[in-house]
Amino acid sequence: MSQVHALSDDQVGQELRKMTAFIKQEAIEKAREIEIKANEEFSIEKSKLVREETDAIDAAYAKKFKQASMTQQITRSTVANKTRLRVLGARQELLDDIFDTAAKKLAESAKGDKYTAVLKGLLLEGMYALSESEVAVRARKADAAAVKKAAAEAEKEYEKETGKSCKVKLDEENQLPEGTSGGVFVVGGNGKIEINNTFEERLRLLQSSALPAVRKALFGPNPNRKFFD
């Protein structure tokens, strides 16, 4: 039967020191593991925060850049529209001046033999259109003599061209205002049909039909126009 020997005080002290050293080493290693894990988690969290802040900054910058781009586009569009309107306004003023000048020239030309010939042509146009045996003519009081002369010539030419007679009667009770440039109204159908052959009406019709050509002659072809007559 074996015998159990009691440990001496020195042996007990050595065992305690070994145990203490082992526990201390375990604690150091555990602390190191905890520190490494904590550092890793800190790095991950820090990277996450940095990425989130970077994304937020990028998003804010993109939003501001988009807003700045839109503002710039709106400003450019506004400036372009204002410039276009100014150009169109200036062009329209020029066109208005041209036709105003033409109206004054017409008023100045309403005299002499050439004017009588013009009146004859305006009367014949109305006579051919109405094709009646008698038409009334309204004119300015100042044009009465010229209209009567033109009417006599128009009656002869009308009969020669159509083989029918048409009497032209000057309506002295319903004269055109003296402020008009010239020309005549040819009235038929017992006063129900009026053909406006005044200079103002002819200029208005010309302005409407010739305006595209005048614009092209003055300002060149319109680059935005896709279709032409």
Buried (B, 14 or more C-beta within 10 A) or exposed (E): EEEEEEEEEEEEEEEEEEEEEEEEEEEEEEEEEEEEEEEEEEEEEEEEEEEEEEEEEEEEEEEEEEEEEEEEEEEEEEEEEEEEEEEEEEEEEEBEEEBEEBBEEBBEBBEEEEBBEBBBEBBBBBBEBBEBEEBBBBBBEBBEEBBBBBBEBBBEBBEEEEEEEBEBEBBEEEBBEEEBBBBBBBBBEEEEBBBBBBBBBBBBEEBEEEEEEBBEEEEEEEEEEEEEE
